[in-house]
Amino acid sequence: MSRSKKKKLTPATADRKGGDALRRRYRKVILFNEKELSFIDQYCRKYSIGNRSALFRNIIISHILEQIDDNYPKLF
């Protein structure tokens, strides 16, 4: 008999099993011109990035968190 392989739990599969609090339901569309897209393509080739959606999410969320941290009210 052959052994069945266990599936590795990734955040996406763990989310499906544990609930849908982190499920991505909302779509946003970004348009790029040819030059911008060329820069993105070069960057992804240079750093072997296959998942551009994850790259864009990471960049956008980290920028937002940085801005929130910089604009956080300070008492002194």
Long-range contacts (C-beta under 8 A, 24 or more apart in sequence): 30-56
